[in-house]
Amino acid sequence: MNEYKISDYGIFSDAVSTTSKVNESLTNNQTTITDCGTNLNNESVFMGPICDEAVNAFSEVSVKLNELTENFSTISTFINETAESYKAGDDAATKEVTGDKEKLNTSLSNESTANKSIDLNNIDKNSKVGKAVSKYSDELKNADYATVNDSIYTTTTTTTINGKEVEVTHVVINNGSQINGAPANGSYGSGLENAKSASKRLNSKVLINGSHFDYGTGKEDLKGANNIVIVNGEVKQNGTSGGNELLLNKDGRIYNAYGKTADQLVNEGVKYSFSCHSTQVIENGDTSPSYRETRAYKRNVIGMTQPGEYYIVTDKTENNNLSDTAEYLKSKGCTNAYSLDQGGSVSLVRNNDVINNPSGNGEDGLRSVGDFLYFSEQRTN
């Protein structure tokens, strides 16, 4: 980018103004002198040689003034052209800096349909969401569902993994406070709730089912979580982590840990824990944990490329292999991925609409479950 600024070529404007005034003054003076010369020339008929000499002198002065006027005119033009050149350079530099923002608003367009709500107007091009819109513009155009605004980017597209049909949901958020866990009905152990009801209650943009659960109380089934329960940053049950929990940190990181109590995890920033069987899918880039599960189920699997960017694979059939999903998520850049409750519990809700094909026995085919993982537009505390 050029070093000059718009304020710099203001000095050229001053110079142009000054030379214009000088040029105008010279022109006026030249006119006055020429008039005087003409008058003297008229009088020379009566006054003789003295007037002739004066006429000649005025004529010479007029020629010199004319030369000065032309020179100042040339200088004025040069300064004006230089100022315009600087301005053009500054405009080009400005365009270079804001090019991404221009591309953000012109290569894609706002859209409001039943399945897509895209508002690009207030997106900061340097935010995670802004970068996602630029990077994944083709994905956004081809998605079956999309919600994009200044705080969240999310698409859902139907595709296949190893010949099995799945729905892939891609979510990018600006802040870790926009991904959360929530117990059914708003408090831990208060029974069961279906995903559509929870989505409305939580005002979520994307919501999926969470932990294995007790059908009576809705509390987490802790067979896969070594008795650890963390809800909204509070310890509901203190055990020691065995690596089979999905832990959600305040910065939006999803991970698992070994040999730490729930109290320790909360002190480290964990705000929610999910208990699931066969939870591990990718651990620090390693997909081998997924190969330990040989049974084929319908699942929801969430993977993270980095805090703030996630992929969710929602199976549409009952015979998907976990290892195939793991390799797919790794190809998307996910370093950690975890499987949530499976079978009839699998739910995917966008903007309060159920978009997967759940196999539960309730409203919209949904099974009521014990908790949820969700993404919101507004930042929550």
Buried (B, 14 or more C-beta within 10 A) or exposed (E): EEEEEEEBBEEBEEBBEBBBEBBEEBBEBBEEBBEBBEEBBEBBEEEEEEBEEBBEEBBEBBEEBBEBBEEBBEBBEBBBEBBEEBBEBBEEBBEEEEEBBEBBBEEBEEBEEEBBBBEBEEBBBEBBBBBBBBEBBEBBBEBBBBBBBBBBBBBBBBEEBEEBEBBBBBBBBBBBBBBBBBBBBEEBBBBBBBBBBBBEBBBBBBBBBBBBBBEEBBBBBBEBBBBBBBBBEEBBBBBBBBBBBBBBBBEBBBBBBEEBBBEBBBEEBBBBBBBBBBBBBBBEEEBEBBEEBEEBBBBBBBBBBBBBBBBBBBBBEBEBBBBBBBBBBBEBEBBBBBBBBBBBBBBBBBBBEBBBBBBBEBEBBBBBBBBBBBBBBEEBE
